[in-house]
């Protein structure tokens, strides 16, 4: 089946730094979604991407749908303490289940 | 804005018992998905319903069943519970008839099987 490789697995950064994470797939997707999950809570949608090459921003977050439809990246600028959490990429080909990436755990060092 | 509602938020059961998890999708959403997330894992798809019909099936054990009702809420029924069923269970909803699909997740039900 489809697999999403997400990297890095974890990041330790200082407040104010920029963050970059990405996902690659063995297959193409029609939709890429980025979620943030806090411990014990449900994933919260950050950005949705629907077209190859699409670059979308949501405040300090920017994400891009790779032109090959097999990858996506998420950037967070000027990180703040509330950015701490686990970030998941997810994709699907059509009207079907989401396939999730393995997650990137973001920790901010005081 | 209204979000996906799940109940209960926490549930403790013993082995071989049954459990029922409920999900109330965002108003006007026509599709419901169930996911299971183990500790340190990403969510794994279990089953989905579109307009009250099962639309896709993932790694859902035969001991589990689910349905979507006429008001679009969904219930996940889990029988003969095992220790390994302890996990976070998420429901997500989307408006499939509205175009490109975006799934919105509920807060989850934490199930602990003793």
Interface residues (C-beta under 8 A of the other chain):
Chain A: X30 X31 X33 X35 X40 X41 X42 X43 X44 X45 X48 X50 X88 X90 X92 X95 X96 X97 X98 X99 X100 X101 X102 X103
Chain B: X4 X6 X31 X33 X35 X42 X43 X44 X45 X48 X50 X55 X56 X58 X88 X90 X92 X96 X100 X101 X102 X103 X104 X105 X106 X107 X108 X110
